[in-house]
Amino acid sequence: MLFLLFQLGKDRYAIDVRQVAEVLPLIAVKQIPRAPAAVSGALDYRGVAVPLIDLSQLALGRPAQPRLSTRIVLVHYPDGSGQSRLLGLLAEHVTETMRCAAGDFRESGVSVPDAPYLGRVTSDAHGLVQWIEVERLLPADVRDLLFQSALEA
């Protein structure tokens, strides 16, 4: 399997590339007033408004740094109705991929109820990498907030 790597702080994380639609450079985003803190706003992707989640804000409580390696990763996200919607993930240090088998990942030994998206871990020459489970990324209330209008259409 192929994984897209990125960082949250100094730690490395991976997303299965089969869930990735496209990786975009950092672009201007429309802010959404009074949205939850991790919701950076929305972006226009080929005529479709796509909500954007700041992974650093979600996981670390601080916004992503606007660096040359900061990217918007568009992923296919299950919207709760059995459909898949595009969701933008703002991530730092999106510069490499890693190829390994799903079986190479093992339980981390730590369960974090407030971060159910933190999956299993594997290691390479640079240390541990943790799998981010995209489908578990958003709490149900945030998922419904972001995709409710699409579900009603």
PyMOL commands that set and color helices and strands:
alter all, ss='L'
color gray80, all
select helices_A, chain A and resi 17-19+55-60+102-104+134-136+140-152
alter helices_A, ss='H'
color red, helices_A
select strands_A, chain A and resi 2-8+11-16+20-25+39-45+48-54+71-78+84-99+118-124+127-132
alter strands_A, ss='S'
color yellow, strands_A
deselect
rebuild
show_as cartoon
